[in-house]
């Protein structure tokens, strides 16, 4: 499953919706309508993205001053043709720029949401924070898709000397080409680069703590109060079910490294890697002071020099181990979050995602079987 943390909580979610601002060249008399909140001339483009990073719906050409909710209202309730249609019982995830109403599931306001907040703070403390964390991770697919689109087509980052109508067509054309490449070339380098990477809001015009994210008057002309209440009830139900399941999982696992959920472990791993690299002296100085600094940054670990290249390996979710050579050798033993390394030749280093930082001039072996998972800034959590 591509997003295991989302099931069964978001099982009826069929995609993510967001708006992005594309620079626009506008005649002087029309510029006020196209100037966005950052003071830049742009067209506001509404997109619907599925979880394979393909565009399902695109509405381009809107003035940069238009709110995201205004553009969505036009797409869903006002257009006479080519409306955005939502299957009964399904919904799209949206950010705080949109109302939480039937067909559109938004995050909670007043609770942490952006990924940068989670990577530097503690684990979710309540049901709303856990819901926002998983909602943010799932919705991040639209930010990654925006990043790929603009990186592949730099024309979308410049002011084009064409009519406003043609500028909108150019955006649509790029989205169509994007889908074609996604369908027929899955090993495309841009998709591989952004497949797992989590990035922040690419346009930065929405803020979950802002009171002006969406226009209540605009949205009110579309969905009814009953539609809004329906989605609020569904959101509360999802959040509480997540929190209850997390508490049960935590008590059942009872692991010594306090792993409560996959996404929490992923966030802790990133913070731990930053600490280890910093303690060792940075990426360019990983080869110096390995023995002393590894012992310092990994509690209860004992590092000794050996004839074979052996050492500490940290995988995507901070798993300690080693890289066994093709010639074979004894493997290491990992039990209950504890590490006991055996004889296995491997390059000393730290692996973080697709990156591996080797200690090329040192040889060491972590032998202390009581080497526990280091604590990090996010803590143990529930």
HELIX and SHEET records of a PDB file:
HELIX    1   1 UNK A    4  UNK A    6  5                                   3    
HELIX    2   2 UNK A   28  UNK A   30  5                                   3    
HELIX    3   3 UNK A   31  UNK A   34  1                                   4    
HELIX    4   4 UNK A   68  UNK A   73  1                                   6    
HELIX    5   5 UNK A   74  UNK A   78  3                                   5    
HELIX    6   6 UNK A  115  UNK A  118  1                                   4    
HELIX    7   7 UNK A  127  UNK A  152  1                                  26    
HELIX    8   8 UNK A  154  UNK A  157  5                                   4    
HELIX    9   9 UNK A  164  UNK A  184  1                                  21    
HELIX   10  10 UNK A  189  UNK A  194  1                                   6    
HELIX   11  11 UNK A  216  UNK A  220  1                                   5    
HELIX   12  12 UNK A  225  UNK A  253  1                                  29    
HELIX   13  13 UNK A  262  UNK A  280  1                                  19    
HELIX   14  14 UNK A  283  UNK A  285  5                                   3    
HELIX   15  15 UNK A  290  UNK A  297  1                                   8    
SHEET    1   A 5 UNK A  55  UNK A  63  0                                        
SHEET    2   A 5 UNK A  42  UNK A  49 -1                                        
SHEET    3   A 5 UNK A  13  UNK A  23 -1                                        
SHEET    4   A 5 UNK A  91  UNK A  93  1                                        
SHEET    5   A 5 UNK A 104  UNK A 105  1                                        
SHEET    1   B 2 UNK A 303  UNK A 304  0                                        
SHEET    2   B 2 UNK A 365  UNK A 366 -1                                        
SHEET    1   C 2 UNK A 313  UNK A 314  0                                        
SHEET    2   C 2 UNK A 320  UNK A 321 -1                                        
SHEET    1   D 2 UNK A 333  UNK A 335  0                                        
SHEET    2   D 2 UNK A 338  UNK A 340 -1                                        
SHEET    1   E 2 UNK A 349  UNK A 352  0                                        
SHEET    2   E 2 UNK A 355  UNK A 358 -1                                        
END                                                                             
